[in-house]
């Protein structure tokens, strides 16, 4: 489950009330920032039930009682924590949008209205009974989701997020991977023989069956990357030691244009996320959103077997495919 289409899920943020202390006549002055109430349980169920049903359809209900750690944290507990964190971020960013005067235009609002109506009318009686939502709840959640995504775009669109071809460069390799120097030297000698079939030698000697590999700047082991990016098309490296592993690589393409283009887009998105993260962190400290201590306590997690809705986000993407 993605937090927002334009940005990847973040690690959990410690959004606690800030305490400011000063000194006046020797008496500390304490001011606590008031927490902002999150979404209602029915509104939150739009996300929780959607994702719960999607996971159930793939893994069955037995998934929820599986323990994830020695403390006995179950998949159910982890899942609800993730949903709550998603909702907290969405609420926070929608509040940030309001503060920065970022609003939905009339065309966007019209799409939200149509989307909300279509989704709500598609819910079964069992869906409605389990989630307890109204069409107004649906409209609010879709509106905030769109607004949050729009805020990310608007607050980062004028920043310099350019990534050069050199930074994003991807090359195509064939690699041989072995675990000792003696074998590496022997195999390398075989690759130097006239008419040697590098791929065939790799299939025979490499401990890693994945022979073909794309390598991007910053993604590989330092020694391997340095040697591989120095090769021209058709060249074979010397033996490269990286930790306990020995590599021999052949450059198939010194510049994979399509893969480099995709990598550049990924790096630009990463830069956007990093820039927005700073904006978000500063705002979240002053606007902590709370869902209460036992927010999910009134949710019958084990129930809702007849609730089948799974398309909350899928339907959104039909109305806003540009995201």
Helices and strands as residue ranges (DSSP letters): E 19-24, E 27-32, E 36-37, H 41-59, G 61-65, H 75-99, H 106-121, H 125-131, H 135-156, H 165-168, E 170-178, H 181-191, H 198-205, E 212-216, H 222-229, E 240-242, E 245-253, H 257-286, E 289-290, G 295-298, H 312-319
